[in-house]
């Protein structure tokens, strides 16, 4: 059987795994991870050790979960700050007006979202640093971050 047929046959399984893991952002990227995992499972499968569908399911789910973990770790260590960035002699330090605007935007936030904004955007801490400082889990800090983003989008519109 050609892999294209296998991919078509197991495509619903990949979608079930993505739905089970509540993946709604970047779904196409994770679907691609699932397809690659299916290919790896297909090439590594040993029929003497059992049936292919449970093996494929576990393999795909494991790969997708690994990708989620890596993406969460990247998000935790990525911080937008006012630190200067130099690109071939261009100083992109924020102007005083931009700094004032950044602080003013944060003033519209409430609760933990405001705390995250102050520690991350204003002070430049990463999400793991904030979690340690506030004695909460990194997942809680990501929720604060998402809340801040949502509040800012509601206040200022979805700027891209």
Backbone torsions as a table, in degrees:
resi	resn	phi	psi	omega
1	UNK	NA	134.0	179.7
2	UNK	-74.0	151.7	-179.0
3	UNK	-63.3	-32.1	179.0
4	UNK	-58.1	-38.5	178.3
5	UNK	-69.5	-40.7	177.4
6	UNK	-61.9	-45.3	-179.7
7	UNK	-60.5	-42.4	179.3
8	UNK	-66.5	-41.3	-178.3
9	UNK	-67.0	-37.6	-175.3
10	UNK	-99.1	3.6	177.3
11	UNK	-57.1	-42.6	176.7
12	UNK	-61.2	-33.4	178.0
13	UNK	-64.1	-43.1	179.3
14	UNK	-61.9	-43.2	178.7
15	UNK	-64.6	-37.5	177.2
16	UNK	-62.8	-41.8	179.3
17	UNK	-64.0	-44.3	179.6
18	UNK	-62.5	-40.3	178.0
19	UNK	-67.8	-40.9	179.2
20	UNK	-61.3	-35.9	180.0
21	UNK	-87.5	5.6	177.2
22	UNK	58.2	44.0	178.3
23	UNK	-91.1	116.2	179.0
24	UNK	-126.1	-20.0	175.5
25	UNK	-96.9	142.5	178.0
26	UNK	53.0	37.5	-176.1
27	UNK	-59.9	-35.9	179.8
28	UNK	-64.3	-38.7	179.1
29	UNK	-63.7	-44.6	-179.8
30	UNK	-71.0	-30.3	174.8
31	UNK	-63.7	-40.2	177.3
32	UNK	-63.1	-41.6	176.0
33	UNK	-58.8	-42.0	178.6
34	UNK	-63.1	-41.2	178.5
35	UNK	-65.4	-41.6	177.7
36	UNK	-63.9	-41.4	177.7
37	UNK	-63.4	-39.2	176.9
38	UNK	-61.0	-43.6	178.1
39	UNK	-60.5	-46.2	179.1
40	UNK	-62.0	-43.0	178.6
41	UNK	-62.5	-41.5	-179.7
42	UNK	-61.8	-41.2	-178.1
43	UNK	-78.6	-24.8	-176.6
44	UNK	-98.6	-7.5	-173.6
45	UNK	-64.2	135.5	175.9
46	UNK	-118.2	109.5	-174.6
47	UNK	-64.4	-18.3	179.0
48	UNK	-74.0	-11.8	-177.5
49	UNK	-103.2	5.3	177.5
50	UNK	139.8	-166.4	-178.4
51	UNK	-86.6	152.4	-178.5
52	UNK	-72.0	-43.6	-175.5
53	UNK	-55.9	-46.5	178.3
54	UNK	-65.6	-36.7	177.7
55	UNK	-62.8	-47.2	179.8
56	UNK	-62.0	-43.9	-178.8
57	UNK	-58.9	-50.2	-178.4
58	UNK	-64.0	-40.2	-178.8
59	UNK	-65.4	-47.5	-179.3
60	UNK	-64.1	-47.2	-179.2
61	UNK	-60.1	-42.3	178.8
62	UNK	-61.9	-43.6	180.0
63	UNK	-66.2	-40.9	179.7
64	UNK	-66.1	-41.2	178.5
65	UNK	-64.8	-38.1	175.6
66	UNK	-61.9	-42.4	179.0
67	UNK	-63.4	-40.8	177.6
68	UNK	-61.7	-42.8	-180.0
69	UNK	-62.9	-44.3	179.0
70	UNK	-63.7	-41.5	179.4
71	UNK	-65.2	-39.3	178.2
72	UNK	-65.7	-40.1	178.8
73	UNK	-64.6	-40.7	177.7
74	UNK	-62.8	-43.5	179.5
75	UNK	-62.4	-38.1	-179.7
76	UNK	-65.1	-31.6	-175.6
77	UNK	-99.1	1.1	178.5
78	UNK	-99.1	124.4	-178.0
79	UNK	-133.3	136.3	173.2
80	UNK	-93.4	119.4	-179.0
81	UNK	-131.4	174.8	177.1
82	UNK	-88.5	18.2	179.8
83	UNK	-66.4	143.5	179.8
84	UNK	-68.4	141.5	176.0
85	UNK	-125.8	128.6	-178.8
86	UNK	-107.3	126.1	175.5
87	UNK	-120.3	104.0	177.6
88	UNK	45.1	55.2	174.4
89	UNK	85.8	-3.1	179.7
90	UNK	-94.4	119.2	179.6
91	UNK	-87.9	115.7	-177.5
92	UNK	-103.0	28.0	175.4
93	UNK	-60.4	143.3	179.8
94	UNK	-67.3	144.0	176.4
95	UNK	-75.0	164.6	176.3
96	UNK	-57.6	-34.9	178.8
97	UNK	-66.0	-41.5	179.2
98	UNK	-65.7	-39.5	177.9
99	UNK	-63.1	-43.3	178.0
100	UNK	-63.5	-42.9	178.4
101	UNK	-61.6	-41.9	178.9
102	UNK	-61.5	-45.4	179.6
103	UNK	-68.1	-36.5	178.9
104	UNK	-66.2	-39.9	178.4
105	UNK	-60.7	-41.0	179.6
106	UNK	-67.0	-25.2	-179.8
107	UNK	-67.0	-20.5	-179.6
108	UNK	-82.7	-7.5	-177.9
109	UNK	-84.3	160.5	179.2
110	UNK	-130.4	159.1	172.2
111	UNK	60.8	-142.5	-177.6
112	UNK	-66.3	-26.8	177.6
113	UNK	-61.6	-41.1	178.7
114	UNK	-65.7	-40.5	179.5
115	UNK	-62.9	-44.9	178.8
116	UNK	-60.4	-45.3	-177.7
117	UNK	-59.6	-45.1	-179.2
118	UNK	-63.5	-46.2	-176.5
119	UNK	-73.8	-38.0	-176.1
120	UNK	-86.3	-58.6	-173.5
121	UNK	-75.8	-45.5	-176.7
122	UNK	-78.7	-46.8	-175.1
123	UNK	-94.1	-13.0	174.8
124	UNK	80.1	20.3	178.5
125	UNK	-81.3	149.1	175.0
126	UNK	-82.0	164.1	179.3
127	UNK	-58.9	-42.6	176.6
128	UNK	-62.1	-36.9	177.3
129	UNK	-63.8	-41.7	178.3
130	UNK	-64.0	-42.5	-179.8
131	UNK	-59.9	-44.7	178.6
132	UNK	-65.4	-43.5	-177.8
133	UNK	-64.9	-40.0	-177.0
134	UNK	-92.7	-1.7	178.7
135	UNK	58.5	47.8	176.6
136	UNK	-132.6	173.0	179.7
137	UNK	-78.4	154.5	175.0
138	UNK	-59.0	-32.8	178.0
139	UNK	-63.3	-37.9	178.0
140	UNK	-63.9	-40.6	179.8
141	UNK	-66.0	-38.6	176.8
142	UNK	-62.5	-36.6	176.7
143	UNK	-64.6	-39.9	176.7
144	UNK	-61.1	-42.8	180.0
145	UNK	-61.4	-46.5	179.8
146	UNK	-63.4	-37.5	177.9
147	UNK	-64.7	-41.6	178.5
148	UNK	-62.7	-44.5	179.5
149	UNK	-61.4	-44.7	-179.9
150	UNK	-62.9	-44.6	-180.0
151	UNK	-63.5	-39.6	179.1
152	UNK	-67.2	-39.6	177.9
153	UNK	-64.7	-39.6	178.5
154	UNK	-66.6	-37.3	-177.7
155	UNK	-75.7	-43.7	-171.2
156	UNK	-113.7	-3.9	-176.9
157	UNK	89.1	163.4	-178.2
158	UNK	-82.6	95.1	-178.4
159	UNK	-91.6	129.5	179.3
160	UNK	-120.0	NA	NA
